[in-house]
C-alpha cells in the first residue's frame, strides 16, 4: 500500500462538474495506491500512520513552541483528510515510454481496501472526505509548505 500525503490549506475533487469531496479546513490530501498483496492490516497501519503523522503547522495547546515548528498531527487538532484512490501510484515505467499498471490491484480488490482504509481513518476519529473510486476526477489543492511525503507499508 502506497500513499502520497500532502499538507494542504484547501483541496477539492470534482467529478462531472460537481464537487464530490473537499477539505472543509486545512488538512491533508491522501492519494492512495493499492497493490495485489495489500491487506486490511496494512490499511490499519497506514491509516494510523497518516492520522498521527506530525507534519501540520499549528498554534496553541500546552506546547505552542512545538506546534509552531510543525510538530502537530491531524489527530492532535482534528484536521480533515481528503482521500483519493490513485492506481497510477503503482505504475511501472522501467521499460519503454508507456507505463504498465500490472502492479496495481484489480478494481474490485482495490475498492474494497480503499473503503476499508477510509473506514479505518474514521474509526480513529478523522473527518474524511473522498473522491469517487474509479472515476475521472479533477483534483485541486493548495499544497502548504510545500509538504509532500510518500508512505509505504
FENBELWO-V258521 format. One record per residue. N is the residue number from 1. RES is the residue in three letters. SS is DSSP state (helix for helix, strand for strand, loop for the rest). OMEGA is omega as a letter, one per 40 degrees, with the letter a starting at -180 (* if undefined). BURIAL is 1 if it has 24 or more other C-alpha atoms within 12 Angstrom, else 0. Layout:
n: [N	N]
res: [RES	RES]
ss: [SS	SS]
omega: [OMEGA	OMEGA]
burial: [BURIAL	BURIAL]
This chain:
n: [1	2	3	4	5	6	7	8	9	10	11	12	13	14	15	16	17	18	19	20	21	22	23	24	25	26	27	28	29	30	31	32	33	34	35	36	37	38	39	40	41	42	43	44	45	46	47	48	49	50	51	52	53	54	55	56	57	58	59	60	61	62	63	64	65	66	67	68	69	70	71	72	73	74	75	76	77	78	79	80	81	82	83	84	85	86	87	88	89	90	91	92	93	94	95	96	97	98	99	100	101	102	103	104	105	106	107	108	109	110	111	112	113	114	115	116	117	118	119	120	121	122	123	124	125	126	127	128	129	130	131	132	133	134	135	136	137	138	139	140	141	142	143	144	145	146	147	148	149	150	151	152	153]
res: [UNK	UNK	UNK	UNK	UNK	UNK	UNK	UNK	UNK	UNK	UNK	UNK	UNK	UNK	UNK	UNK	UNK	UNK	UNK	UNK	UNK	UNK	UNK	UNK	UNK	UNK	UNK	UNK	UNK	UNK	UNK	UNK	UNK	UNK	UNK	UNK	UNK	UNK	UNK	UNK	UNK	UNK	UNK	UNK	UNK	UNK	UNK	UNK	UNK	UNK	UNK	UNK	UNK	UNK	UNK	UNK	UNK	UNK	UNK	UNK	UNK	UNK	UNK	UNK	UNK	UNK	UNK	UNK	UNK	UNK	UNK	UNK	UNK	UNK	UNK	UNK	UNK	UNK	UNK	UNK	UNK	UNK	UNK	UNK	UNK	UNK	UNK	UNK	UNK	UNK	UNK	UNK	UNK	UNK	UNK	UNK	UNK	UNK	UNK	UNK	UNK	UNK	UNK	UNK	UNK	UNK	UNK	UNK	UNK	UNK	UNK	UNK	UNK	UNK	UNK	UNK	UNK	UNK	UNK	UNK	UNK	UNK	UNK	UNK	UNK	UNK	UNK	UNK	UNK	UNK	UNK	UNK	UNK	UNK	UNK	UNK	UNK	UNK	UNK	UNK	UNK	UNK	UNK	UNK	UNK	UNK	UNK	UNK	UNK	UNK	UNK	UNK	UNK]
ss: [loop	strand	strand	strand	strand	strand	strand	strand	strand	strand	strand	strand	strand	strand	strand	loop	loop	strand	strand	strand	strand	strand	loop	loop	loop	loop	strand	strand	strand	strand	strand	strand	strand	loop	strand	loop	loop	loop	loop	helix	helix	helix	helix	helix	helix	helix	helix	helix	helix	helix	helix	helix	loop	strand	strand	strand	loop	loop	loop	loop	loop	loop	loop	helix	helix	helix	helix	helix	loop	loop	loop	strand	strand	helix	helix	helix	helix	loop	loop	strand	strand	strand	strand	strand	strand	loop	helix	helix	helix	helix	loop	strand	loop	loop	loop	loop	loop	loop	loop	strand	loop	loop	loop	strand	loop	loop	helix	helix	helix	helix	helix	helix	helix	helix	helix	helix	helix	helix	helix	helix	helix	helix	helix	loop	loop	loop	loop	strand	strand	strand	loop	loop	loop	loop	loop	loop	loop	strand	strand	strand	strand	strand	strand	strand	strand	strand	strand	strand	strand	strand	strand	strand	loop]
omega: [a	i	i	a	i	i	a	i	i	i	i	i	i	i	a	i	i	i	a	i	i	i	i	i	i	a	a	i	a	i	a	i	a	i	a	a	a	a	i	i	i	i	i	a	i	i	i	a	i	a	a	a	a	a	a	i	i	i	i	a	a	a	a	i	i	a	a	i	a	a	a	i	i	i	i	a	i	i	a	i	i	a	a	i	a	a	a	i	i	i	i	a	a	a	i	a	a	a	i	a	a	i	i	i	i	a	a	i	a	a	i	i	i	i	i	i	i	i	i	i	a	i	i	i	a	i	a	i	a	i	i	a	i	a	i	a	i	a	i	i	i	a	a	i	e	i	i	i	i	a	i	i	*]
burial: [1	1	1	1	1	1	1	1	1	1	1	1	1	0	0	0	0	0	0	1	1	1	1	0	1	1	1	1	1	1	1	1	1	1	1	0	0	1	0	1	0	1	1	1	1	1	1	1	1	1	1	1	1	1	1	1	1	1	0	0	0	0	0	0	0	0	0	0	0	1	1	1	1	1	1	1	1	1	1	1	1	1	1	1	1	1	1	1	1	1	0	0	0	0	0	0	0	0	0	0	0	0	1	1	1	0	1	0	0	1	1	0	1	1	1	1	1	1	1	1	1	1	0	1	0	1	1	1	1	1	1	1	1	0	0	0	0	0	1	0	1	0	1	0	0	0	0	0	0	0	1	1	1]
